[in-house]
């Protein structure tokens, strides 16, 4: 049941009061990511402070509600691993295109794991963290001065972190360079939890993302929103944050919206889905200044508080997002004053689901086959899929392997462990997929344990904006210097485990040398284009085309196709097997995963 908190933790009337009472301009705010984020609280920060906030903001990703802080001009400096959009697919956002030039704010760029490792160091009082990510990449170039130059404690080898960061990466084997990175200690951490008890302890259900570390690292404490307050600690919570770390909390149902929230049924929290329609509208609104202003005015500037925010969404729309069995609904919602779309990750106009495979579908099938071959040849039983075409290809590979009696455990970086995707939902981090996880954990479990400690056991699958002849990946900068999206967990995967890259061919994508090394290439063993797969056995070897799927209507030879569609030298195996045509079974399975054609 709902109730008031006992002495020790202030109970605020809403997120605006939390911000006005406990935050001040210039604070370092950490936006905790437990796969969900405190989006309603973040919108309140933008509303209460606007451009006078001048906050330092750290978060593993700048997307969803965090866009509002950027629109408001509230951010002075950011510490992050990703900035862009994730729905309907991962893409750059106009708000951040000049980040590399320090506009609209300066930024430190990290990988997902290294950012959490910094929080762990801050939470545990350590002078530095050690990471085996980042080495061999250009990410330290995007950090603030001194960010990877923490003085080594007594007894530490004298090799400076900056030197380690510029090494080309480890040779094949287990030896890796390590980097000392500084602890991260925000002033206040903003967090949304499933519930609090009457004493003010917070309870989280997995996947945990960064887990409690951002909360425990905060110097002053945590400002929390919760779905409800309960009398007794709930059974089945995966993590809790003690009340003595909590400055204040407010009950804010749907406080993670537009992101989803995992259920905690013992506390009466049903959980809810990501609002794909809302997120897609937000991404579209960021494309022009006029639409950005319109969105900000409607969802931030004119909003009078949390109740008004919920009223603007409307009960019909919210009911369609619930995870308690309610069916998605569509149609006019009088309370919202607008149509409330069903919560599906769909494009503006879904293509036909019949007919021959499209070029993208052929590409995904070829990638799935390459993944399956690697699994069968090397005995992998765990695959760690990055967002994009890579994760859809991994899902398809797992299904094809299952038909052969081979079980591949699919995992995702925020703590989804051994899950089978819900057909029809292509968003990697959907709560529908969470419900189908064998277990949940956090970033440290997946990117730390399964990737960082998983060499020889875990297969990584990534998408990329650029890849060069050495296997280095770029998801950080365009050739003209504009910002892409950053690393996310890609650097952590490519730094540690055997990796397959799924990338459509283009002379601007397959380049002699990438414009920015987001992820080192020493572990990239296979690159799949829509005309076949390039492979190599060792990092020092060049990539060679070892499977061939002639593009429909091209009539070209393998060498001429490579020359036309890439900027790589056309190395072709002497004995080049031709891929079979896409089968009806492969196509049916793929279209069951993606019936709306998001990745067609």
C-alpha positions, 0 to 999 in steps of 0.5 A: 500500500502507499504511505508516507516515509518515516523520518530521515528521507524527505517526501516531496510533492513531485519532481519539481519540488525535488529539483528546486529544493535540492539542486543548484546551478553548477551541480554535477548531476548523474542520471542513473541508468538501470536500463530505465532512466528518471526521465520525468525528473530530468524533464523537471530539471529542464523546466525548473532551471533552464539555461541557468542550470549550467550543470555537468551531466553524466549518464551512460547515454544522452537520449530520451528525456535527456534531450530536454536538458540539451534543448533547455541549454541546461548542460555545461559539460557532459560525461557519456558514452552515447549521444543520439537516438535509439528508436526506431533504430540507433541514429545521430541526433542534430542536437549533438552534431557539433559535440566534437567542437564543444557545442552545445557543451563540452563532452568527455567520451567513454565506453559504457563499461569504463564509465561504470568502472569510474562510478565503482571507483567513486562509490568505493573510495578508490583513487582510480579504476583500471580498465582494459577498454579504451586502449588502442582507441581515440576515445581518450582524445574526447575526454577532458584534460587529465581524464585518463592521466590519473597519477598511478598509486605507489607501486604501479608500473610507470607506463603512463595511461596516455601511452597505453591509450595510444597502443595499437591494442594487444596481439592475439592472446590474453595480454592486454594493456590497462588504463588508469581512469579517474573515479567519477563522483557526482554531487547528486544522482537522479534515479527512478526506482520501482518502489521505496519502503516507508524508511526511504530505501529504494528497490530496483528490478533488473536488468540493472544497467549501472546498478547502484553504483551511480547512486552510491558514488554521489557526494550529497546523495540521491534524488529519486522518483518511485512508482509507489511507496510500500510498507515492507521491503518487497520480495524479489528485488534485484538491488536496493539503495539504502535510505541514508543515501537518499536525500528525498523522493517523490511518488511519480507513477510512469516516472521512467516514461518514455522509457520502459520499466521492468515489473516488481510484482511483489510491490504491486508494480506492473512495469511498462513498455517503452513508448516507441511512438513518443520516442520516434516523435521526439527524434523527429522533432529534433531534426529542425529548430522549429520542431524542437521548440514545438516539442519542448514547449508542449512537453516541458515549458507548458507542463505544470507538474507530473500530473499534467505530464500524465494528463498530456499522455492520456489514460488510453495511451498509458494503458496500452503500455502496461505490462500487466496483460492489457492489450496495446490500444489505439484511437482517440483519447479525449484526455490526451487530446490527440491520437494515442498510437499503439506502442510498437516500433514501427516505421511511418509506413510499413512495407509489404511482408511478402515477396522476395528478400530486399537487399537489407534482408539478404544482408541480414541473412548472410550475417546470420549465416556468418554468425552461425558458422563462427559459433559452430566452428569455434564452439561459442555458446554466448553471443553479445549483440550490439544495437542495430542490424547486428542484433537482428542478425544475431537473433536470426542466427540463434533461431537458425542454430536452434533448428540444428539443435545448437543453443546460443545464449544471446545477451545485451549490454545493459544486463539482459542475459540469455534471452529469446526476443519477442517476435515483432519487437525489434528494439534491442532493449525492449521490456518484452525481451526482458520478460524472456531473459533466463536471468538479468544482471547489469553492465558489469556482468555483461560487458565486464564478465562476459566480454571483459573476461570472456575471450574465447568464450563469447562472440561479439556482433557489432554494427558500425558507421565506418570500418577500415582495413585493420578492423578499426571501427568508427561510430564517433565522427563523420569525415567532416568532424560531425558527431555520430553517436559514440561508443556505447558498449561497442569499444568494450566488446571489440576490445575483448572478444572475437567480433563479427561486424555487420556493415552494408558496403559503401566506399565511405563505410569501408575505408582504408583508415577510419576518421576516428577509432571508436573501437580497436580492430584487433579482435575483428575476425569477420566483416559481413557485407551484402555481397559476402563475408571478409574473414581473417584468422589473426589481427596482422592478416588482411581481410579476404573475401571468403564467401560470395553472394552476387548482388542481384543484377550486378553481373560483376566479379568479386574483385570488381564488386569490392572495388565498386562498393568499398575503398578496400583492396580487393583480396579474394580467396582462391577458392570462393564458395558461393552462398546459397539463395535465401531460403523461404525458412530464413526469410519467414523467420526474419520477417517474424522477428521484424514484421514491420520492416524496421530493418528492411 
